[in-house]
Amino acid sequence: MRFDLRIIASWIEPGSRVLDLGCGEGELLQYLKEQKGVKATGIEKHEAEVAICIAKGLSVLQGDFNLEVADYSPDSFDYIIISQTMQQVYEPVALINTLLTVGKKVIVSFPNFSYWRIRLQLLFAGYAPRSTELPYEWYDTPNIRVITLRDFRNFARDKDIAILKEVAINTHRQQQTGNIVRLLPNLRATYGIFLIGRAE
C-alpha cells in the first residue's frame, strides 16, 4: 500500500464507519475492512475502478462525490477520506463544510505545491512544474488548485476548522516508501496529510 495511505490507515480507529472519496481500486478500503474491521464505503467516478472494488467485495458507489456526499445524513461516518484529490475540487469550502456535517472527522491529503523542487523548476526553468506527484502538463492537468501546507493551515484557521493531526511526508519508489518531514515541511515535503474536525 502507498506510504501516505498507510499513514491515513494508522489514524482510523478499528470498527469505524469510513467513507473514501475517489477511492480508486479500493486499496485503502480493502485494507481497513480486513485489518481494522471498519464499515467501508467508497465513491468513485470511474466505472472500471468501481468494478474492481465490487469484485473485491467492497461497497462502492459510482458517481461524482461532490454531489453524492450531500445525500448522507449528518454524522453518517466517523471518518471521511479525501486523498490526493482536494486540488481538483471546484468548490472546496462547500465540500469540506458538507464533509464535516456528514462525517465526524475528515482526512485530507494533497500534493504540496511549495515543495522545493517545484519551486526551483518554476524559478529556473520558467515553466509550469512537473513531478512524480504532479505529472501533468499545464493543458491537461486535473489540478485546478495550488495548495501548500501553509495554505491549508491558514484555510482551516480562517474557516474555523480544527486541525486535529497533521503530518508532512516525502514519498519514494512509486510512493511505496517514504518518510515524515519535520524540519521545514512546507519547503521539504511532497505531500501533506491533515485530520480535521469541527471547531468546538
C-alpha positions in Angstrom: 0.0 0.0 0.0 1.2 3.5 -0.7 3.1 5.2 2.1 0.5 8.0 2.5 -2.3 5.5 2.7 -0.5 3.6 5.5 -0.3 6.8 7.5 -4.0 7.5 6.9 -4.9 3.9 7.9 -3.0 4.3 11.1 -5.3 7.3 12.1 -8.5 5.2 11.7 -10.0 3.6 14.8 -11.0 -0.1 14.4 -14.7 -0.6 13.8 -15.2 2.9 12.5 -17.6 3.9 9.7 -15.5 5.1 6.8 -16.2 6.8 3.5 -13.4 7.1 1.0 -14.0 9.7 -1.7 -12.3 8.9 -5.0 -11.3 5.5 -3.7 -9.8 4.2 -6.9 -9.4 0.5 -6.9 -10.2 0.3 -3.2 -6.7 -0.4 -1.9 -7.2 1.6 1.3 -10.8 0.5 1.9 -9.9 -3.2 1.5 -7.1 -2.8 4.0 -9.3 -1.0 6.5 -12.0 -3.6 6.1 -9.7 -6.6 6.5 -7.3 -5.2 9.1 -9.4 -2.8 11.2 -12.9 -4.2 10.7 -14.3 -0.9 9.5 -17.7 -0.4 7.8 -16.2 0.7 4.5 -17.9 2.7 1.8 -16.4 4.4 -1.3 -17.4 6.8 -4.0 -15.5 6.6 -7.3 -16.4 8.2 -10.7 -14.5 5.7 -13.0 -16.6 2.7 -13.9 -13.7 0.3 -14.4 -12.3 1.1 -10.9 -15.7 0.7 -9.3 -16.0 -2.8 -10.9 -12.6 -3.7 -9.4 -13.8 -2.6 -6.0 -17.0 -4.6 -6.3 -15.0 -7.7 -7.3 -13.1 -7.3 -4.0 -16.4 -7.3 -2.1 -16.3 -3.5 -1.3 -19.3 -1.3 -1.2 -18.6 1.4 -3.7 -20.9 3.8 -5.5 -20.1 5.2 -8.9 -20.6 8.9 -9.2 -19.3 12.4 -8.5 -18.5 12.6 -4.8 -19.1 16.4 -4.9 -22.8 15.6 -5.5 -23.2 12.2 -3.8 -22.0 13.1 -0.3 -24.9 15.6 0.2 -27.3 12.6 0.2 -25.9 11.3 3.5 -27.4 12.4 6.8 -25.3 14.2 9.5 -22.8 12.0 11.3 -23.2 9.1 8.9 -19.5 8.4 9.2 -16.7 8.5 11.8 -14.1 9.3 9.1 -14.3 10.6 5.6 -11.1 10.4 3.5 -10.3 12.6 0.5 -6.9 11.6 -0.6 -4.8 13.5 -3.2 -8.0 14.9 -4.7 -8.6 18.3 -3.0 -6.6 20.2 -5.6 -9.1 19.0 -8.2 -12.2 20.1 -6.3 -14.1 23.1 -7.8 -15.8 24.3 -4.5 -13.5 23.1 -1.7 -15.2 25.2 1.0 -18.7 23.9 0.3 -17.3 20.3 0.0 -15.4 20.5 3.3 -18.4 22.0 5.1 -20.6 19.1 3.8 -18.0 16.5 4.8 -17.8 18.0 8.4 -21.5 17.6 8.6 -21.7 14.1 7.2 -18.6 12.9 9.0 -17.2 13.5 12.4 -13.6 13.7 11.2 -12.2 14.3 7.7 -8.7 13.2 6.5 -7.4 15.4 3.7 -4.2 14.8 1.7 -2.8 16.7 -1.2 0.5 17.3 -3.1 2.4 20.2 -1.6 2.9 22.8 -4.4 5.6 24.6 -2.4 8.0 21.6 -2.4 11.5 22.9 -3.1 11.9 21.0 -6.4 8.7 22.5 -7.7 9.8 26.0 -6.6 13.1 25.5 -8.4 11.5 24.3 -11.6 9.4 27.4 -11.8 12.2 29.8 -10.8 15.0 28.5 -13.1 13.2 26.7 -15.9 10.3 29.2 -16.1 7.6 26.7 -16.9 4.7 25.0 -15.0 6.2 22.4 -12.7 6.0 18.7 -13.3 7.0 16.0 -10.8 6.2 12.5 -9.7 3.4 13.9 -7.6 2.2 16.4 -10.3 2.9 14.5 -13.6 0.6 16.6 -15.9 1.3 19.3 -18.4 -0.5 22.6 -17.7 -3.0 22.0 -20.5 -4.2 18.5 -19.4 -3.9 18.7 -15.7 -7.0 17.9 -13.5 -5.5 20.1 -10.8 -7.3 23.4 -10.6 -6.0 24.5 -7.2 -2.5 25.2 -6.0 -2.3 24.2 -2.3 0.6 24.3 0.1 0.8 23.1 3.7 0.8 26.7 4.9 -2.2 27.5 2.7 -4.3 24.6 4.2 -3.4 25.6 7.8 -4.5 29.2 7.0 -7.7 28.0 5.4 -8.5 25.9 8.5 -7.9 28.9 10.8 -10.0 31.3 8.6 -12.9 28.8 8.3 -12.9 27.9 12.0 -11.9 24.2 11.3 -10.0 22.3 13.9 -6.7 20.6 12.8 -6.6 17.5 15.0 -3.5 16.0 13.5 -1.1 16.7 10.6 1.9 15.2 9.0 4.1 16.2 6.1 5.8 13.4 4.1 8.1 12.6 1.2 7.4 9.6 -0.8 9.8 7.4 -2.9 9.8 4.5 -5.3 6.3 5.0 -6.8 5.1 6.3 -3.5 5.5 2.9 -1.8 8.1 4.1 0.7 8.7 7.4 2.3 9.5 9.4 5.4 7.9 12.0 7.7 9.3 15.5 7.3 9.6 17.5 10.5 12.1 20.2 9.6 10.8 22.9 7.2 7.9 20.8 6.0 6.3 23.5 3.7 9.6 23.5 1.8 10.7 19.9 2.0 7.5 17.7 1.9 5.9 16.4 -1.2 2.5 15.8 0.5 0.5 17.0 3.4 -2.0 14.9 5.4 -4.4 16.6 7.7 -7.1 15.2 10.1 -9.7 17.9 10.6 -12.9 18.2 12.6 -15.5 20.8 13.7 -14.2 23.5 15.9 -15.7 23.4 19.4 
